[in-house]
Amino acid sequence: ALVKGGLGRPVLFEERGEYVRLAVQARLSEFDRAIEAMRAGFASNVPTFVLPLLTHRELMVRVCGEVSVDLDILKSIVKNKLDGGEQDPRMAWLWATLEEFTNEERQQFLGFVWGRERLPRDTSGLQLEVRTQASHGDEHLPSSHTCFNALDMPRYTSQQVLRDKLRYAIAHCKAIDTDFAAR
């Protein structure tokens, strides 16, 4: 049998089988603690007894959210804090713009305002504030605050300006909370 701590001596020919068995055992179990920690974290969010009942797609949706961005769900969690309230045309322009966007652009929009590109399955308690960026106009980009789930929108004068500025912001302003980086 091999002696523990044999770092300073070569493996003898007759010990090779035991050495290989122990080396394979060590390699196959070297990540056991890390995997168990991941399993425990996963189990704290997903009941493990349901895993055999779910397909990989169903599990992905439960953990990550839907790939397609449902605007009706998004509308249900948006809180309009624009200066003009419900009469402010920028809110209608925002919805019209998001309707025109591809799903990929809608995902980029979510990434811009939340830091994640999918809506969670359970949106209870979740809200996105759309606010007026009072001192800014057509020449400025919208800004977001991912920690607060907020979109600050300048006082745009048309839907075209809003669409162009929002499309640029979601495509090029990738760093979280870099409000002044792309101006």
HUCOR-V882987 format. One record per pair of residues at least 12 apart in sequence whose ideal C-beta (glycine too) atoms are under 10 Angstrom apart, sorted by the first residue. I is the first residue (numbers start at 1). GAP is how many residues later the second one is. Records with the same first field share a line. If there is no record, write none. Layout:
I->GAP ; GAP
This chain:
1->14 ; 17 ; 21
2->13 ; 16 ; 17 ; 19 ; 20
3->12
4->18
6->13
11->12
42->21
45->17 ; 18
46->13 ; 16 ; 17
50->12
60->58
61->57 ; 60
62->58 ; 59 ; 60
63->57 ; 58
64->52 ; 53 ; 54 ; 56 ; 57
65->45 ; 51 ; 52 ; 53 ; 54 ; 55 ; 56 ; 57 ; 58
66->52 ; 53 ; 54 ; 55
67->36 ; 40 ; 50 ; 51
68->35 ; 38 ; 39 ; 50 ; 51
69->29 ; 32 ; 33 ; 34 ; 35 ; 36 ; 37 ; 38 ; 39 ; 40 ; 41 ; 48 ; 49 ; 50
70->36 ; 49 ; 53
71->24 ; 27 ; 28 ; 30 ; 35 ; 48
73->46 ; 47 ; 48 ; 50 ; 53
74->21 ; 24 ; 32 ; 35 ; 36 ; 39 ; 45 ; 49 ; 54
75->20 ; 23 ; 53
76->47 ; 50 ; 51
77->42 ; 46 ; 47 ; 48 ; 49 ; 50 ; 51 ; 52 ; 72
78->13 ; 16 ; 17 ; 35 ; 49 ; 50 ; 51 ; 52 ; 71 ; 73
79->48 ; 49 ; 50 ; 51 ; 52 ; 70 ; 71
80->14 ; 49 ; 50 ; 51
81->48 ; 49 ; 50 ; 51 ; 69 ; 70 ; 71 ; 72
82->12 ; 47 ; 48 ; 49 ; 50 ; 51 ; 71 ; 73
83->48 ; 49 ; 51 ; 72
84->48 ; 71
88->42 ; 44 ; 65 ; 67
89->67 ; 68 ; 69 ; 70 ; 73
90->40 ; 42 ; 52 ; 63 ; 64 ; 65 ; 66 ; 67 ; 68 ; 69 ; 71 ; 72
91->39 ; 62
92->67
93->60 ; 63 ; 65 ; 66 ; 67 ; 68 ; 69 ; 70 ; 73
94->15 ; 36 ; 48 ; 57 ; 59 ; 62 ; 65 ; 68 ; 69 ; 72
96->63 ; 66 ; 67
97->12 ; 62 ; 63 ; 65 ; 66 ; 67 ; 68 ; 69 ; 70
98->65 ; 68
100->59 ; 63 ; 67
101->62 ; 65 ; 66 ; 69
104->13 ; 66
105->61 ; 62 ; 65 ; 66
106->13 ; 64
107->12 ; 63
108->58 ; 59 ; 61 ; 62 ; 63 ; 64 ; 65 ; 66
109->35 ; 42 ; 57 ; 58 ; 60 ; 61
110->18 ; 60
111->33 ; 35 ; 59 ; 62 ; 63 ; 65
112->30 ; 31 ; 32 ; 34 ; 39 ; 54 ; 57 ; 58 ; 59 ; 60 ; 61 ; 62 ; 64
113->15 ; 16 ; 17 ; 29 ; 30 ; 31 ; 32 ; 33 ; 35 ; 36 ; 37 ; 38 ; 39 ; 56 ; 57
114->12 ; 14 ; 30 ; 31 ; 32 ; 33 ; 35 ; 36 ; 37 ; 62
115->29 ; 31 ; 32 ; 34 ; 61 ; 62
116->30
126->23
127->21 ; 22 ; 23
128->16 ; 20 ; 21 ; 22 ; 23
129->16 ; 19 ; 20 ; 21 ; 22 ; 23
130->12 ; 20 ; 21 ; 22 ; 23
131->12 ; 14 ; 17 ; 19 ; 20 ; 21 ; 22
132->20 ; 21 ; 22 ; 23
133->18 ; 19 ; 20 ; 21 ; 22 ; 23 ; 46
134->18 ; 20 ; 21
135->19 ; 20
136->16 ; 17 ; 18 ; 19 ; 20 ; 47
137->17 ; 18 ; 19 ; 20 ; 24
138->16 ; 17 ; 18 ; 19 ; 20 ; 22 ; 23 ; 24 ; 26 ; 27
139->15 ; 22 ; 26 ; 44
140->12 ; 13 ; 14 ; 15 ; 16 ; 25 ; 29 ; 42 ; 43
141->12 ; 13 ; 23 ; 24 ; 25 ; 27 ; 28 ; 29 ; 31 ; 32 ; 38 ; 39 ; 40 ; 41 ; 42
142->12 ; 14 ; 20 ; 23 ; 24 ; 26 ; 27 ; 28 ; 31 ; 37
143->26 ; 30 ; 34 ; 35 ; 36 ; 37 ; 38 ; 39 ; 40
144->25 ; 26 ; 29 ; 32 ; 33 ; 34 ; 35
145->31 ; 32 ; 34
146->30 ; 31
147->29 ; 30
148->29
151->15 ; 18
152->27
153->12 ; 13
168->14
169->13
